[in-house]
Amino acid sequence: MSESLTLHPQGVGRAGNDAKASTTTLRLTEVFLSLQGETSRAGLPTVFVRLSGCPLRCRWCDTTYSFQGGETVTLSSLLARVAEY
């Protein structure tokens, strides 16, 4: 069974998740603000997190630069970067 991490705004009452977030790492390509282009939220400002290392190699992928590389970051530091927006 895999362990999951539930994210809650401001981590209210989730001390166990805070410990997991400080040790969980991800390979990050970029964090950026743009307008949502899909769903009922189309046109709304949205913070996007682009991770590195997708193994699928879809023909239509427009982010082949994220297949490799990336910066290793902790989940808590990534959430802090997202919160800056």
HELIX and SHEET records of a PDB file:
HELIX    1   1 PRO A    9  GLY A   11  5                                   3    
HELIX    2   2 ALA A   15  THR A   23  1                                   9    
HELIX    3   3 THR A   64  SER A   66  5                                   3    
HELIX    4   4 LEU A   75  ALA A   83  1                                   9    
SHEET    1   A 3 PRO A  45  LEU A  51  0                                        
SHEET    2   A 3 THR A  25  LEU A  35 -1                                        
SHEET    3   A 3 GLU A  71  THR A  74 -1                                        
END                                                                             
